[in-house]
């Protein structure tokens, strides 16, 4: 019987030591159960109220009334001089106020730590974004430096147009405005006489040839002209 109990106790201990087995919530003993978040908010509210001027005024008025009631003669004193009960109340207040203030401070430290971590992640992300934008701007500046600008294109097109106009003027005799030059007639010197072209006279036929063999006069004239069929 005792051996079975020891085995069961050992098996239970081994089961409790295993990480893959959840603990039984019913075996936590007499530990108080409370909502940590709600208790933390309550402690922060109390600590925040203890640090206000309203609490200081209320406590001052309370202590003054307590002392006056227990000092004025002719009335019953429930806490006579040395005010032992008042001292006990203030001691209890200080005993509870200090842990509540520390708890609220710890919660504030946790929030500050979380906010600091988040701010650090945001700062790192922003720095990476700024570095990325700086690299992109540098790349764009390099690319823009290699691209022809509008003024450069205009100057190159203007130079090309002037070269084309000059070439067209040299070939076609046109000025750069595109209008054809008027042809100028050759001027003859004054006093020079113009000689008319000599008339073409038909060759004199040979009287020894018969008339039938001479042919017509235009054919004979063409044969005797320079550059005519006879010359070829």
Protein Blocks (a to p, Z undefined) as FASTA:
>chain_A
ZZmmmmmmmmmmmmmmpmkbccdfklnojadcddfklmmmmmmmmmmmmmpmklmmmmmm
mmmmmmmmmmmghiacfbdghilmlmmmmmmmmmmmmmmmmmmmmmmmmmmmmmmmmmmm
mmmmmmmmmmmmmmmmmmmmmmmmmpccfklmmmmmmmmmmmmmmmmmmmnopafkopac
ddddddddehiacddddddddddddfkbcfklnopfklmmmmmpghiaklZZ
